[in-house]
C-alpha cells in the first residue's frame, strides 16, 4: 500500500468515526458506515504492519548496548 493509499484509508476511517459518533445516521446507513470503517481500519493495520516489518530494529546486545540492525528487504 502506498503512502497516499494509507492516508486516504486513514482519512476515510476518520470520516466514518465522525459520522458514527454524530448519532444522526439511520440504522442501515450506520451499519454501512461501520463496515466501511472496519475495512479501512484493516487496510491501515496491514499497511502499518508492512512498514513495521521493513523498519530498522534497535536491539540490545548482551552488555545492554543498542545496536542497529536493518531488516532484510522482501522482493
Secondary structure, 3 states (H helix, E strand, C coil): CCHHHHHHHHHHHHHHHHHHHHCCCCHHHHHHHHHHHHHHHHHHHHHHHHHHHHCCEEEECCCCCEEEECCCCCC
